[in-house]
Amino acid sequence: MATINISQLANEINRELQRYANRITDETDVVAKEVAEDGVRQLKVTSPKDKGDYAAGWTYKKVKDAYVVHNKDEYRLTHLLEKPHVQRDGSLSQAQPHIKPVEQKMIADFERKVYGVISE
């Protein structure tokens, strides 16, 4: 067992807490990237295929400390396909919800995986 001077105890505790925080931050970033990649794969499968390159346009990017999943090609269609809206002829369009279910799954997966990282 290692012995330290009582005056060094606070420094050692802070060092260990910083090491723990860095490990959790690094592993959480890896989990976030995995969840974003999985979300993109799911969106490419579940997105409407009859809208040109819409389904193929899903990607993710890192913005500061977060990963953002977005459609790089047909971003204007996302809300129009996800939610019903009034069309030119006055009729209501049929909603094709494909983003919300994937979002909810991504949130649940992220929480579960981060809990696993913290509890290691």
Summary of the structure (lengths in Angstrom):
residues: 120
radius of gyration: 21.9
end to end distance: 23.3
largest distance: 80.5
contacts: 278
relative contact order: 0.13
helix: 60%
strand: 12%
